[in-house]
């Protein structure tokens, strides 16, 4: 299987550290609000990768975190007059409801940042001792230049962002980032060698990923917006700690666009999953999200889900017809060709758009009732639609 590695900017054959085992970490949501369809794309696309790897004989050790220590959680909890933990628990529960509706398989484990405060403090102490971090003002900062600078995932980052950083700062360099900072009076805080404080976002994910999967991951997945700063910073922290390359294959999905802009909870430019599910099926949303490869943008517009409902209905009808013939039938030459195109698309960097196009074409062949066309064995392809693409047809 060929996958696109953001680190090398090339498609590469997937070669794992341990044969037939994939150690994968996926950046989970910050749980202060409902998940939107931009989140859905991240988790549905990774779910397809996981399903396909499992179908081809891999064991996937899948770790996905919940960021439950964050200023937005504290602020919203204060606004609503509830405990931050209770607020986080509420939205974790809502996340699972949404993912179940979208037929997303559960991760092996879901660590929470709040469970790793001790490990985060240990990491920060180690980086200070190694000379990669320093105290300034009310925070401990990672010194980016000491670790060789950015560039794991993006080239010439400083040049690209030189006029966008705040230089009125106590940091040695504007690009240095927080590992640990002093907690404000109204915030949750934990005792540390530097007083009562809170962890930085990047430190949290390194602690959770390395504790769960070891010093080197096979796959790290996230939305494209996480490339910088989050994933660049994770890579620097981990390499400073271990001297090893943190991730073998960095994978990032493109955005879902709404009114031409990417969806973001922070800007309010979102469509919550639970609102969509009041009017449309989870199968329709999943069908829409897989209508293009994960590295292509998807435009969300009025009528997109209506079209996806119709597409799903046609595929479901075709599956019912194919299964009447029998799943045990040998594939005809024609159906073998369809299967070759379907699995060829999946092997080529998870090209779900092309795989879906194959399924749609086969569905139309089955439903058109053209005489003389041998489509025996087609049920197996629809089994793959359910098992690999995760689109329920029953």
N, C-alpha and C positions, 0 to 999 in steps of 0.2 A: 504494500500500500504506500502510495506517495502522499505526503502531507506538506503543506507550505509552512516553513519555519520562519517566523518573523525575525529571528536572530540572524539567519543567513540570507534572508530574502530570496529563498529558492525552495522549490519542491524537493523533498528528500524522502528516501525510503525509510519507513519507520523501523528502527532497530533499537530494541529495548535493552536495558542493562541485564535483566534476567529473562531468559527465553520464555515467551508466551505470558509474560506478566507486564502490565502497564501500570506504573505508579503515576497517578494523575491528580492534580490539584486544580480546583476551579474556584475563582473568587466569587464568594456569595454576596448577597445583598446586605446593605446597611439597613437595619430593621427599625426604621422610624415612620414608615408609611407603607401603603399597598404597593405591590410590584406592578410594573407596567409592561407593555408588550416588548419594549426594548430588552427588559430582563428576560422575558419569555424566549426571545430569540437566542440569547446566550445559553440558557439551560436546555432548550429543545435541541439546538445544534450540537451541544456537547453530548446530550442523551443519544443522538443518532450515532456519533462517533463511538460512544461506549457500546451501544447495541451492536454495531457492526463489528467492532473488535471482539466482543463476546461471541458473536455468531461465527467468527472465523478462528475461534479457538483460544483467544486470550482471556486471562483473568485480569479484570480491571479493578485495581484498588483506587477507589474514587473518594477523595476527600474534598468537601466543600464547606467553607466556613460561614458563620454568621458574624458580621461586624456588629456587636452589641455594646461597644464602648465607643461613643462618638458624640461630638458636641450637638449634632442635630437631634439625637435621641434625648439628651439632657434637656435641650431647649423645648422640644415638643412635650416631653413629660411634665415639665414645669408649667407649660401653657395649659395642659389638660388636668393638672393637679393629681398626677399619678406617679408612682415609683418608676424610674427608668427601666428597671428589670421587668416590671409588669407590662410596660409599653412594648419593650422588645419581644417579650413572649407572645403578646397579642399578634404582632406582625409576622413573627415566625410561624404561628399557627395559620395565618392568612396565606402566607407563602406556600405552605404545604397543601392547602386547599386548592390553590391555583395550579400547582404543579401536578397534583393528582388529576385534576380536570384535563390537563394537557398530556396525561399519560407519560410523565417524566419519571423514570425509575429513581428510586432513592439512592443516595450516596452510601458508600460504605460507612462513613461517619461524618457528623456535622459538628466540628469543634466550634466553640464560641470564644471570642477574644477575651471575655471576662474570666474564662477558665485558665488563661495562660499568663496572667500578670507576673507570677513568680518567674516563669521562663523568660519573659520579655525583659525583666529586670536583670536576669543573668546575662542575657545577650548584650544588653546595653553596657553592663559592667565590663564584659569581655572586650567590647569594641573600644571602650575608654582605655583599658589596660594595654591594648594592642596599638594605641595611637591613632585609631580611626575616628574617634569621637572626642568631643570636648564640651565643657559646660560654658555657657554664655547666657547672661541674664537669667531667666527663669526656666531654661531648658537645656537638655543635652542634645547636641547636634552631631550628625554624621558629616565628616569632612570629605566631601566628594573628591577633591583633587588628590587626597592621600590614597584613595582607592583606585586611582587611575582615570577618574572622570566618567561621565556618562558615555554611552555609545554601544551598549549591549544590544539595544533594539532600535535606536535612532541615531543616525550620524549627525555630527556637528550641531548637537543640541544647543550648546551655549550660543552659537552664532544665530540660530533660528529664533531664540527667545531672549536675546540680549536686551532688547528694548521693552521687554514685558515683565521684568522682575523688579521687585522692590529693593533698592540698594540702601535704603535708610534702615539699617538693621544691625543688630549686635553680632550677627553671624560673621565668620571669617570671609565667607563667600556667599553671595545671594542664592546660589544653587544648593548650599548645604541644607539638610532637612532634619526635622525633629525625630528623635528616637524616643524621648521621654520629656514631658514638660510638667511644670507645677500645675496642680489643680486649682481652679478658681473656687471661691468660697461656696458657690451654689452647685458645684459639680461633684460627682463621685470621684473619690481619690483613694490611692493605696500608698502605704508607707514604703519608702525606698531609701537608698543611701543619699539621695538628693532631696529628701523631704517628701511630703505628701504630693503625689502626682498621678499622671495618666500617661498611657503609652501613645506613641505615634502610630498611625495607620499602617505604614510599611513594616514596622517592627512586628506588629501583630501577625501579619500573614506569614512572615518568615518563621516566626516561632511555631505557629500552627502547622505549617507545611513540613518543616524539618522534623518536628516531633512525631508527626504522623507517618511520614514517608521516607525520612532519612535526609542525608546531605545533598543528594542529587535526585531530581525528579525526572521522569521520562517526559511528561506532558504537563504544561501549565496553560490553562485556558482562561480567557476573559474577553470582555468587549474591547473593541479597538481603542476606546477612550482611556483604558487602563495602561496602555503602553508607556505613556509618560504622564505623571511622574511615578505611578504606583509600581509598575513592573520594572522599570529602570532602577528604582530605589531598592526594591526587593533583591534584584540581581547583585547590586553593589554590597548590600549588607551581608548576604549569604557568602559571597566570594571572600569578603574581608574576614568572615568567621572561619571559613574552612579552607580557603585557597583553591576551591574547586568551582567549576562552572555549575551554577545552581540548577539550570534547566536545559535538557537536551533539545526539546522542541517547544518553542513558544507558539501558541495558536491563538488568534484573535478574530472574532467575528465582527462583521460590519454592522452599521447602525440600521435601525428602522427609523425612517424619516416621517415626520408629521409636519405638514405645512413647510416642507423643504428643509427642516432642521431636525437634528437628532433629538431623540426623546431623553429628557433628564428630569428627575424629581426636583432638583435644585432650581430649575427654571419654570417648573409647572407645565412644561410642554410634553404632556404625557396622556396616554389612554390606559387607565388601570385595567389589568386583566379581569378582575372580578366584575367590572362594568360591562366588558365585552361579553362575558359568559352569561349575562342576563338576557342577551339577545341572540347569541350565536353559540354553536357547539364548540367544545374544545377541539374536536376533530377539524372543524373549519379553520380555526386559528392555527393549529399545527400544520394543516395543509398549506395555508398561506405562507407561514414562516419557512417551509421547506421548498417553496416554489422557485427559489433561487439558491445558489451555492452560498455557503456561509460568509465568503469574502466579497459578496455583492451587496450593495445597498438595497433595501426594500422600501418602496413608497407606500405608506398607509393612507388610503383615500376613501371617501364615501363609496360604498359599493364593493370594496375589495373583499370583504368577508362574505357578502352575498355571492360573489363569484366563486369564492373558495367553498362555500356550502354546496353550490351546484356541482363543482368539480368533484368534491368528495362523494356526493350522491351518485354520480356517474361511475366512479371507481368502485363504490360499494355494490352497485347493481351488477357491474361486470364481474366482481369477485363472486357474488352469489351464483351467477351463471356458470363461471368456471368451476366452482366447487360442486355443482350438480353433476358435472361429468366425472369428478373424482380426483382427489389429490394424489392418488397413487399412480395415475396414468403416466406413462413415459412421456417426456417432452418431445413434441414434434420438432422438426428442424426449424420451423418458423419460431416456435416459442424458445428454443435454445438460443436463437439469434437475439430475441428480446432479452433473455436472461444475461447473455454476454454483454449487451449494451448497458443493462441495469447495473450489474456488478462492476463493469468497467468504469462506469461513472463514479461509483462509490470508491473504487480503488484510486481514482484520480482526484485526490484531495477532497473527498467527500462532496462530490458535485451532485447535491440533492436535486437541483433544478433539472439537470439532464436526466437523472433517474426518474423523477416525477414525469417528465415528458415521455419517457419510454412507457411508463405505466398508463398514462392517458391515451397514448396511441394504441396500446394493446387493448385497453378498455373499449375504445371506439370500434376496434376490429371485432371484438366479442359482441358488442351490442348492435352492430350493423347487420349481423346475420348473413354476411356474404357467403354464398355457397362455394363449396370446394376448398375452403381455407381450413387447414388442419391446425387447430389451436389447442390440441390435447396437452395436458400438463401445465396449463396456464395458472392453475390454482397455486402452484408453488411460488410463482412470482408474487401473487397477492399475499401469500404467507409471509414473504419477505417485506412487503409493504407494511404489514402489521408488526413483524418481529424486528426489522431493521429500521424502517422509517418511523415505527411507533404510531402509525395512523390506524386507529381501530376501525374495522370494517364489519364487525359482527353486529 
